[in-house]
Each structure stands twice: as C-alpha cells, then as structure tokens.
Amino acid sequence: MSVYECDLTTGETLRILANLAEASSPIMYEADGIWYSTPYQSADARHRPAEALRLVLAYLGPDYYRDPTDDRSDEEIIDAIVEAADCTG
C-alpha cells in the first residue's frame, strides 16, 4: 500500500491509500487522521493516482469540492481539480 498525497488548488492535501499495482486493492482516503473506505478498487482507477483522486472526489461529493460561486458542472470541476493536482506517493 502506498499513500498518495494530492495537493489541491485549494491549498488542501487529500491523502489516498491504495496499492495501485494490485487490481483488487481498496482505495481509501484520510480525513481528520482517520482512514475511510470507498467502494472503489485500484482497477477502477486504472492503477493511476490521478484517477484514484477523481474517484475519491466524486465519492466525497460536491460539498467537499464545490465553490458556491462556480457555475461549472461537477464533472468539469473534478476534471479541473485532478488536472491541477499534484499526487505523489
């Protein structure tokens, strides 16, 4: 398992835990020092940290990533966040 630290444009870091080399490895995220499961596995993320980030953001929902003044669709916002994020592990 590796921890991927994804630096977001908001200044926050979203930490994702996964073994992206193993298709059935669960994808988890950290919030307030606690690791939480998602319904996703590494295969769902095509074994890529950026795709794992995309899945976790979608799982967390718009309350996590949406700025109320942003009129783009959720998909457009997630695409922009993932494109700008730096995920290292």
C-alpha positions as CSV (number, residue, x, y, z in Angstrom):
1,M,0.0,0.0,0.0
2,S,1.2,3.5,-0.8
3,V,-0.1,6.8,0.4
4,Y,-0.6,9.4,-2.3
5,E,-0.6,13.0,-1.2
6,C,-2.6,15.0,-3.6
7,D,-2.0,18.7,-3.3
8,L,-5.2,20.5,-4.4
9,T,-5.5,24.1,-5.7
10,T,-7.4,25.0,-2.5
11,G,-4.2,24.5,-0.6
12,E,-5.5,21.3,1.0
13,T,-3.8,17.9,0.7
14,L,-6.0,14.9,0.1
15,R,-4.3,11.7,1.2
16,I,-5.2,8.5,-0.6
17,L,-4.2,5.0,0.4
18,A,-4.0,2.2,-2.2
19,N,-1.8,-0.4,-3.8
20,L,-2.3,0.6,-7.4
21,A,-0.3,-2.4,-8.6
22,E,-3.0,-4.8,-7.4
23,A,-6.4,-4.6,-9.1
24,S,-8.4,-5.6,-6.1
25,S,-6.7,-3.2,-3.6
26,P,-9.2,-0.9,-1.9
27,I,-8.9,2.8,-2.3
28,M,-9.2,4.8,0.9
29,Y,-8.9,8.4,1.9
30,E,-7.9,10.2,5.1
31,A,-9.9,12.8,6.9
32,D,-9.0,14.2,10.3
33,G,-6.4,11.5,10.8
34,I,-8.8,8.6,10.1
35,W,-8.7,6.4,7.0
36,Y,-12.1,5.8,5.4
37,S,-13.0,3.2,2.8
38,T,-14.6,4.0,-0.6
39,P,-16.4,1.5,-2.8
40,Y,-13.5,1.6,-5.3
41,Q,-10.6,-0.6,-6.0
42,S,-7.3,0.1,-7.9
43,A,-8.7,-1.4,-11.1
44,D,-11.5,1.2,-11.0
45,A,-8.8,3.9,-11.0
46,R,-6.9,2.2,-13.9
47,H,-4.0,1.9,-11.5
48,R,-3.3,5.7,-11.6
49,P,-3.1,8.1,-8.7
50,A,-4.9,10.9,-10.6
51,E,-7.8,8.5,-11.4
52,A,-8.0,7.4,-7.8
53,L,-8.2,11.1,-6.8
54,R,-11.1,11.6,-9.4
55,L,-13.0,8.7,-7.8
56,V,-12.4,9.9,-4.2
57,L,-13.6,13.4,-5.1
58,A,-16.7,12.0,-6.7
59,Y,-17.3,9.8,-3.7
60,L,-16.9,12.7,-1.3
61,G,-19.4,14.7,-3.3
62,P,-19.9,18.4,-4.1
63,D,-20.0,19.5,-0.5
64,Y,-16.3,18.7,-0.4
65,Y,-15.0,20.3,-3.6
66,R,-17.7,22.8,-4.9
67,D,-17.3,26.6,-4.5
68,P,-20.9,28.0,-4.5
69,T,-19.9,30.7,-6.9
70,D,-18.6,28.2,-9.5
71,D,-21.2,27.5,-12.2
72,R,-19.4,24.7,-13.9
73,S,-20.8,21.1,-13.7
74,D,-19.5,18.7,-11.0
75,E,-17.7,16.8,-13.8
76,E,-15.9,19.9,-15.1
77,I,-14.9,20.9,-11.5
78,I,-13.5,17.5,-10.8
79,D,-11.6,17.4,-14.1
80,A,-10.0,20.8,-13.3
81,I,-9.1,19.7,-9.8
82,V,-7.5,16.5,-11.0
83,E,-5.7,18.2,-13.8
84,A,-4.2,20.8,-11.5
85,A,-3.5,18.4,-8.6
86,D,0.0,17.1,-7.8
87,C,-0.3,13.5,-6.5
88,T,2.9,12.0,-5.2
89,G,3.3,8.7,-3.5
